[in-house]
Amino acid sequence: MQGVIRFLQEGNNMSVIEKMQEIVANEQAAKINGVLVDLFTASAVVQIYDQVNDANKAKMQDMSAEKLANVAYKLMGAA
C-alpha cells in the first residue's frame, strides 16, 4: 500500500520508466500521463530497459508510455 501512496504522491516527479517500475512492483495497473498501463506492458518495458545498454536506456527515458509500449511489443514479436 505504501508503494501506491508513493506512486500517487511522487507521480509528477517520476520518469515514465520509474512509474512502470512502480507498476511492476505493486503488481497493479496505473495511469501514466493519462494513459492506462497494465502490468504486462509495464513488465515487458522494464525487462527490456534492464537489458539494454546505457545509451539506449537514456533514449528510453525520454520516450512516452505509448512509444515504450510500441517498442516493447515490437521487440517481443521479434523474439
Secondary structure, DSSP 8 states (H G I E B T S, - for coil): -HHHHHHHHHTTTS-HHHHHHHHHHHTS-EEETTEEE-HHHHHHHHHHHHHS-HHHHHHHHTS-HHHHHHHHHHHHHH-
